[in-house]
Amino acid sequence: MGEPERWAQWVAPSPVDPADLVGSGRRQQRARERSADRTRLRQPLLPSLVGHVQDRYQHRRQLLAAAGDAEPDALVTVDGHTYQRVWTREDQRLLVSDGHRRIRVRDQASGEILNVIREEEAAFWEWAVVEVLRHTGVRIEELLEVTQLSIRQYRRPNGEAIGLLVIAPSKTDRERVIPMTADLLSVIAAIIRRHTAGGAPIPCISRYDPHDKTHSSPMPFLFQRQLGTTRTVLSHGAVCAMLQRRCAYLAARNPQFAGVVFAPHDFRRLFATELVNNGLPIHIGAALLGHLNLETTRGYVAVFEEDLIRHYQGFLERRRQVRPAEEYRPASDTEWAEFEAHFDKRKVELGSCGRPYGTPCIHGHSCIRCPMLHVNPAMLPRLDTIEDDLMKRRDRASQEGWLGEIEGIDVTLSQLRGKRDQTLRLSKTAAPVYLGIPTTPSAFGHEQA
C-alpha cells in the first residue's frame, strides 16, 4: 500500500453511500429483538413438540409390531386406537413377486388407510431430527452431514468413556466437538441400529450440497433413508416439511401452536438460550455452537424475566453467604428505636438531612452550607427571609469594614441561592412518587403505617 501518489488517481470511490448506513445499528437491534421474541414464544412450546413426536413414534412402532403379526381383516388395538388389518390381492401379488409385504391398516375411527411401514419410517425420522437438533444446536447443513465417522469416544483418566459428536466444518470452516449426553447418545444409537438391522453396514452414498452445487464422496451418512428404489440423504426441505406437519397437527389441537412453526434454526437458538441461562459460561456456549465471536452467541440468547430474577436472587444468596450472619439477624426493639431516632434527628427547619445512618453531622449544623441538606419546597419563602437577613448583615459588615465577615456571608449567600435554584428546578420537573413502602416493616414485629 505504499506510494499512494502513484496509484491514488485510479482508486474508485466507494459505491456505498454513507446515507445507506444510517440506522443500520437500529435495524440490527430490531432484528435481535425479533429473534429473542421468537425464541421466547417457542421455548415453552418445545416440550409439547418433543412429547408429541416421541409419542407418535412409539405409537407407530407398536402399531407396526402388532399389525405385522395380525391376520387379514383382524382388529388390533394400540393405545386405545383400533385398527383393522387390510389385505388385498395386490398385497398378495407383491408378496409373491418380490417377497416384501405391505402392512396396511384401516383406522376404525377415521376410516383412513395407513401404510404402517411408511408411517413408522416417517415418525422415526421426525423424532430423530427433533431430538438431535435440540440436543446439539447444530445448523441444518451440519445435521445432514453427520456420518458414522462423526462418532468418537474419549476416555478420561479415571476410565470413564464419553461419547463425542464431531461436527464437520460448515459455516466457519472449523471443526468442533460436542460431548453427547445420554439422551443424544440413545438417539444416535437408534439411528445406527435402524441402518444396520440384519448385520448390514451403513450404506455409503453421495450427498448433493445445494449451496456448493457439488456431490460429496460416498460416506455413511446417518440421516439417509430409502425412497422407492433410491437411497438418499434427507434434504433441507424435507426436514422443514417434517417440522411443519407436526406443528400443523399440534395447532389443530393446541391453541398455543396457532401460527407457530418451528424452523431448524429455532432449535439452535433454544439450545444456546438453555445453555447460557442455566449457568454455562458464554464462551463455552460459543465453542459448542461454533461461533467465532461472543457477540454472535449473545444474539442467540433470549433472556427471560424469570431467569433474571433467578440469577439475581442467586447472586444475593451467594453474597449473604460470605457476609457475617450477625448482619441478617432480626433487629431488636432498642436497635429499631435507635434507627427511627436517626431519621428524626435528620429533620431540620428547611427540610431534611441526607447523611447516612449512624453518622453524626460533620458540618457543625451549618445547614445552609451543607451539601447534605434537602430543602423542602414548602420552605422556599423561609429561604427568602434568610437571604434578606444575610443582606442586612452584609451591609452592616461593609459599614464596619469587617472583611472576614463579608467573605463568610458571601459563601452562605452563594450556597443559599444554589439550593433555592435546585429546589425550584426539582419542584417543576419531578412529581412525588408513592413507592408503597411501609414506614415500619412488619418483620420486626411492628405494625405498618
VENVENSUL-V889106 format. One record per backbone hydrogen bond with DSSP energy under -0.5 kcal/mol. NH is the residue of the N-H (numbers start at 1). CO is the residue of the C=O. If there is no record, write none. Layout:
# VENVENSUL-V889106
nh=NH co=CO
nh=NH co=CO
This chain:
# VENVENSUL-V889106
nh=6 co=3
nh=7 co=3
nh=8 co=4
nh=10 co=7
nh=11 co=8
nh=17 co=15
nh=20 co=17
nh=21 co=17
nh=21 co=18
nh=22 co=19
nh=24 co=21
nh=27 co=23
nh=28 co=24
nh=29 co=25
nh=30 co=26
nh=31 co=27
nh=32 co=28
nh=33 co=29
nh=34 co=30
nh=35 co=31
nh=36 co=32
nh=37 co=33
nh=38 co=34
nh=39 co=35
nh=40 co=36
nh=41 co=37
nh=42 co=38
nh=43 co=39
nh=44 co=40
nh=45 co=42
nh=46 co=42
nh=46 co=43
nh=49 co=45
nh=50 co=46
nh=51 co=47
nh=52 co=48
nh=53 co=49
nh=54 co=50
nh=55 co=51
nh=56 co=52
nh=57 co=53
nh=58 co=54
nh=59 co=55
nh=60 co=56
nh=61 co=57
nh=62 co=58
nh=63 co=59
nh=64 co=60
nh=65 co=61
nh=66 co=62
nh=67 co=63
nh=68 co=64
nh=69 co=65
nh=69 co=66
nh=70 co=67
nh=73 co=85
nh=74 co=71
nh=76 co=83
nh=78 co=81
nh=81 co=78
nh=83 co=76
nh=84 co=106
nh=85 co=74
nh=86 co=104
nh=92 co=88
nh=93 co=89
nh=94 co=90
nh=95 co=91
nh=96 co=92
nh=97 co=93
nh=98 co=94
nh=99 co=94
nh=99 co=95
nh=100 co=94
nh=101 co=99
nh=104 co=86
nh=104 co=102
nh=105 co=114
nh=106 co=84
nh=107 co=105
nh=107 co=112
nh=108 co=82
nh=108 co=106
nh=111 co=107
nh=114 co=105
nh=114 co=112
nh=116 co=103
nh=116 co=114
nh=117 co=103
nh=119 co=115
nh=120 co=116
nh=121 co=117
nh=122 co=118
nh=123 co=119
nh=124 co=120
nh=125 co=121
nh=126 co=122
nh=127 co=123
nh=128 co=124
nh=129 co=125
nh=130 co=126
nh=131 co=127
nh=132 co=128
nh=133 co=129
nh=134 co=130
nh=135 co=131
nh=136 co=132
nh=137 co=133
nh=143 co=139
nh=144 co=140
nh=145 co=141
nh=146 co=143
nh=148 co=220
nh=150 co=147
nh=151 co=148
nh=152 co=150
nh=152 co=164
nh=154 co=162
nh=156 co=154
nh=156 co=160
nh=159 co=156
nh=162 co=154
nh=164 co=152
nh=165 co=178
nh=166 co=150
nh=166 co=164
nh=167 co=165
nh=167 co=176
nh=168 co=166
nh=176 co=167
nh=178 co=165
nh=179 co=177
nh=180 co=163
nh=185 co=181
nh=186 co=182
nh=187 co=183
nh=188 co=184
nh=189 co=185
nh=190 co=186
nh=191 co=187
nh=192 co=188
nh=193 co=189
nh=194 co=190
nh=195 co=191
nh=196 co=192
nh=197 co=194
nh=199 co=196
nh=200 co=197
nh=205 co=203
nh=205 co=219
nh=209 co=207
nh=209 co=214
nh=210 co=208
nh=213 co=209
nh=214 co=209
nh=216 co=207
nh=219 co=205
nh=221 co=219
nh=222 co=146
nh=223 co=146
nh=224 co=222
nh=225 co=232
nh=227 co=225
nh=227 co=230
nh=228 co=226
nh=230 co=227
nh=232 co=225
nh=232 co=230
nh=234 co=223
nh=239 co=235
nh=240 co=236
nh=241 co=237
nh=242 co=238
nh=243 co=239
nh=244 co=240
nh=245 co=241
nh=246 co=242
nh=247 co=243
nh=248 co=244
nh=249 co=245
nh=250 co=246
nh=251 co=247
nh=252 co=248
nh=253 co=250
nh=254 co=250
nh=257 co=254
nh=258 co=255
nh=260 co=257
nh=263 co=261
nh=266 co=263
nh=267 co=263
nh=267 co=264
nh=268 co=264
nh=269 co=265
nh=270 co=266
nh=271 co=267
nh=272 co=268
nh=273 co=269
nh=274 co=270
nh=275 co=271
nh=276 co=272
nh=277 co=273
nh=278 co=274
nh=278 co=275
nh=279 co=276
nh=280 co=275
nh=284 co=281
nh=285 co=281
nh=286 co=282
nh=287 co=283
nh=288 co=284
nh=289 co=285
nh=290 co=286
nh=291 co=286
nh=296 co=293
nh=297 co=293
nh=298 co=294
nh=299 co=295
nh=300 co=296
nh=300 co=297
nh=301 co=297
nh=301 co=298
nh=303 co=301
nh=308 co=304
nh=309 co=305
nh=310 co=306
nh=311 co=307
nh=312 co=308
nh=313 co=309
nh=314 co=310
nh=315 co=311
nh=316 co=312
nh=317 co=313
nh=318 co=314
nh=319 co=315
nh=320 co=316
nh=321 co=317
nh=322 co=318
nh=322 co=319
nh=323 co=319
nh=323 co=320
nh=327 co=324
nh=328 co=325
nh=329 co=326
nh=336 co=332
nh=337 co=333
nh=338 co=334
nh=339 co=335
nh=340 co=336
nh=341 co=337
nh=342 co=338
nh=343 co=339
nh=344 co=340
nh=345 co=341
nh=346 co=342
nh=347 co=344
nh=348 co=346
nh=348 co=351
nh=352 co=374
nh=353 co=346
nh=354 co=372
nh=359 co=356
nh=366 co=363
nh=367 co=365
nh=369 co=366
nh=370 co=366
nh=373 co=370
nh=374 co=352
nh=375 co=373
nh=376 co=350
nh=379 co=376
nh=380 co=377
nh=383 co=379
nh=384 co=380
nh=385 co=381
nh=386 co=382
nh=387 co=383
nh=388 co=384
nh=389 co=385
nh=390 co=386
nh=391 co=387
nh=392 co=388
nh=393 co=389
nh=394 co=390
nh=395 co=391
nh=396 co=392
nh=397 co=393
nh=398 co=394
nh=399 co=395
nh=400 co=396
nh=401 co=397
nh=402 co=397
nh=403 co=401
nh=406 co=402
nh=407 co=403
nh=408 co=404
nh=409 co=405
nh=410 co=406
nh=411 co=407
nh=412 co=408
nh=413 co=409
nh=414 co=410
nh=415 co=411
nh=416 co=412
nh=417 co=413
nh=418 co=414
nh=419 co=415
nh=420 co=416
nh=421 co=417
nh=422 co=418
nh=423 co=419
nh=424 co=420
nh=425 co=421
nh=426 co=422
nh=427 co=423
nh=428 co=424
nh=429 co=425
nh=430 co=426
nh=431 co=429
nh=435 co=433
nh=438 co=436
nh=444 co=441
nh=445 co=442
nh=446 co=441
